[in-house]
Every structure is written in structure tokens, then in C-alpha cells.
Amino acid sequence: MGSLHVSSNATQHSKLE
């Protein structure tokens, strides 16, 4: 489940940029 959370975080970061 931890890996799934990391993937979500990366997507959010891209949106911020």
C-alpha cells in the first residue's frame, strides 16, 4: 500500500508544477 501512496504523491507534485 505504501507504493501506491508514493505514486499518488508524484502525480500531485506534477499538477502543482
C-alpha positions as CSV (number, residue, x, y, z in Angstrom):
1,M,0.0,0.0,0.0
2,G,2.9,2.3,0.7
3,S,4.0,2.2,-3.0
4,L,0.5,3.2,-4.1
5,H,0.7,6.3,-1.9
6,V,4.0,7.3,-3.4
7,S,2.6,7.1,-6.9
8,S,-0.3,9.4,-5.9
9,N,2.1,11.9,-4.4
10,A,4.2,12.1,-7.6
11,T,1.1,12.9,-9.6
12,Q,0.0,15.6,-7.3
13,H,3.5,17.1,-7.4
14,S,3.3,17.3,-11.2
15,K,0.0,19.1,-11.1
16,L,1.5,21.7,-8.7
17,E,4.3,22.4,-11.1
